[in-house]
Amino acid sequence: MSLLISDLCINCDVCAPACPNTAISQGETIYEIDPARCTECVGHFDEPQCVVVCPVECIDLDPEHPETPEQLLGKYHALTRGRSAA
């Protein structure tokens, strides 16, 4: 599943820089996660980095965007195709 930031978000700006897929951006009132870019950090890390750094624990699974681990890995490969290794 993609992740979703709830209205408990305090706009602290720690989640956006932590996202390796640049899936998080400032929305109209709180930060938002683009489900097309969110892989829950599959392919990058063992756990979602936005969840790790969030001080108010306002990031949950998005029930509107269910995905299997295999689908998340496929999305990771599509998003990183053509990137040079650092």
Secondary structure as UniProt FT lines:
FT   STRAND          3..5
FT   TURN            7..8
FT   HELIX           15..18
FT   TURN            20..21
FT   STRAND          24..26
FT   STRAND          31..33
FT   TURN            35..37
FT   TURN            40..44
FT   HELIX           49..53
FT   STRAND          59..61
FT   TURN            63..64
FT   HELIX           69..80
FT   TURN            81..82
//
